[in-house]
């Protein structure tokens, strides 16, 4: 029979690392963008609030 365990292990390792790396970068970029967007929203709200009073 074929040694399925080492083979599947070999197959899974590069797959996991290759899918993980771009995901981490994507998440980092997304979090940064979201933080910037929230900051812009806060500034805009503060501006309208300042104009109102």
Secondary structure as the mmCIF struct_conf table of DSSP 4:
data_model
#
loop_
_struct_conf.conf_type_id
_struct_conf.id
_struct_conf.beg_label_comp_id
_struct_conf.beg_label_asym_id
_struct_conf.beg_label_seq_id
_struct_conf.end_label_comp_id
_struct_conf.end_label_asym_id
_struct_conf.end_label_seq_id
HELX_RH_AL_P HELX_RH_AL_P1 UNK A 4 UNK A 52
#
